[in-house]
């Protein structure tokens, strides 16, 4: 029996897309223009048991489909407009209210991580060992 442990599936999704930083400081003025990235996304989604009631392969497809439904253009690129990695992660966490972790990285170089505070996660509860 697992006591004091939580289980998660880990979903990794790569989305080709564009964004810009409208208010970039002068030294980063080039980021004010729309530019392309491969956005690498990792989400942790809780599961109840070790039989993986949510299959990560399916969920990865669903995550990408949700992104492209909301932000995709006719060519299959995500048009995130003025959204930063933090904004994209925040949008994903809103789409997945039980997700505990979301990382959005640009081209494997850098990005942002959002971690849901445990008390704000409707999936989390205090467990007692039986």
C-alpha positions as CSV (number, residue, x, y, z in Angstrom):
1,X,0.0,0.0,0.0
2,X,1.2,3.5,-0.9
3,X,1.1,5.9,2.0
4,X,1.9,9.6,1.7
5,X,2.5,9.3,-2.0
6,X,0.7,10.8,-5.0
7,X,0.8,9.5,-8.6
8,X,1.0,11.6,-11.7
9,X,1.1,11.0,-15.4
10,X,3.7,13.2,-17.2
11,X,2.7,14.6,-20.5
12,X,5.2,16.0,-22.9
13,X,4.0,18.0,-25.9
14,X,5.8,20.0,-28.5
15,X,3.9,22.7,-30.4
16,X,5.4,24.9,-33.2
17,X,4.2,28.4,-32.8
18,X,4.8,32.1,-32.7
19,X,4.6,34.9,-30.2
20,X,6.0,38.3,-29.4
21,X,6.9,40.4,-26.4
22,X,5.1,43.7,-27.0
23,X,6.7,45.6,-24.1
24,X,10.2,44.2,-24.4
25,X,12.9,46.5,-23.1
26,X,15.2,48.2,-25.6
27,X,18.0,45.6,-25.3
28,X,15.4,42.9,-26.3
29,X,13.6,45.0,-28.9
30,X,13.9,42.2,-31.5
31,X,11.5,40.2,-29.4
32,X,8.7,42.7,-30.0
33,X,8.3,41.2,-33.5
34,X,6.5,37.9,-34.0
35,X,9.0,35.1,-33.9
36,X,8.9,31.3,-34.0
37,X,9.7,28.7,-31.3
38,X,9.2,25.1,-30.7
39,X,7.3,25.3,-27.4
40,X,8.1,22.2,-25.3
41,X,5.4,21.6,-22.7
42,X,5.4,19.3,-19.7
43,X,2.4,18.8,-17.5
44,X,1.9,16.6,-14.4
45,X,-1.6,15.3,-14.0
46,X,-2.6,13.3,-10.9
47,X,-4.0,9.8,-11.1
48,X,-5.6,7.8,-8.4
49,X,-4.0,4.4,-8.8
50,X,-1.0,2.8,-10.6
51,X,-3.1,1.4,-13.4
52,X,-3.0,4.7,-15.1
53,X,-6.7,5.5,-15.5
54,X,-5.5,8.4,-17.8
55,X,-3.3,7.2,-20.6
56,X,-0.5,9.8,-21.1
57,X,-0.3,9.0,-24.9
58,X,-4.0,10.0,-25.2
59,X,-3.7,13.0,-22.9
60,X,-0.7,14.3,-24.8
61,X,-2.8,14.3,-28.0
62,X,-5.7,16.0,-26.2
63,X,-3.4,18.7,-24.8
64,X,-2.0,19.5,-28.3
65,X,-5.5,19.5,-29.8
66,X,-6.7,21.9,-27.1
67,X,-3.8,24.3,-27.8
68,X,-4.4,24.2,-31.5
69,X,-8.1,24.6,-31.2
70,X,-7.6,27.7,-29.1
71,X,-4.6,29.2,-30.8
72,X,-4.0,27.3,-34.0
73,X,-4.0,28.8,-37.5
74,X,-4.9,27.2,-40.8
75,X,-1.3,25.9,-41.2
76,X,-1.2,24.2,-37.8
77,X,0.9,26.7,-36.0
78,X,0.0,28.1,-32.6
79,X,-0.4,31.8,-32.7
80,X,0.1,32.8,-29.1
81,X,0.3,36.5,-29.9
82,X,1.6,38.4,-26.8
83,X,1.5,35.4,-24.5
84,X,4.7,34.6,-22.6
85,X,5.7,31.1,-21.5
86,X,4.1,32.0,-18.1
87,X,0.9,33.0,-19.8
88,X,0.7,29.8,-21.8
89,X,1.4,27.7,-18.7
90,X,-1.3,29.6,-16.9
91,X,-3.8,29.0,-19.7
92,X,-3.0,25.3,-19.6
93,X,-3.4,25.1,-15.8
94,X,-6.8,26.7,-16.2
95,X,-7.7,24.1,-18.8
96,X,-6.5,21.3,-16.4
97,X,-7.7,22.3,-12.9
98,X,-6.2,19.1,-11.4
99,X,-2.8,19.5,-13.0
100,X,-0.1,20.3,-10.4
101,X,2.8,21.4,-12.7
102,X,3.2,22.9,-16.1
103,X,6.5,23.8,-17.7
104,X,6.7,25.7,-21.0
105,X,10.1,26.0,-22.6
106,X,11.1,27.8,-25.8
107,X,13.4,25.7,-28.1
108,X,14.8,23.7,-25.1
109,X,16.5,26.9,-23.9
110,X,14.4,28.5,-21.2
111,X,10.9,29.3,-20.2
112,X,8.6,29.1,-17.2
113,X,7.2,26.7,-14.6
114,X,3.9,27.0,-12.8
115,X,3.2,24.8,-9.8
116,X,-0.2,24.8,-8.3
117,X,-0.3,25.3,-4.6
118,X,-1.6,22.1,-3.0
119,X,-4.5,23.8,-1.2
120,X,-5.8,25.2,-4.6
121,X,-5.8,21.8,-6.3
122,X,-9.2,20.1,-6.1
123,X,-7.5,16.7,-6.5
124,X,-5.3,17.0,-3.4
125,X,-6.5,15.9,0.0
126,X,-4.9,14.7,3.2
127,X,-4.4,10.9,3.1
128,X,-4.4,8.7,6.1
129,X,-2.5,5.4,6.1
130,X,-4.8,2.4,6.6
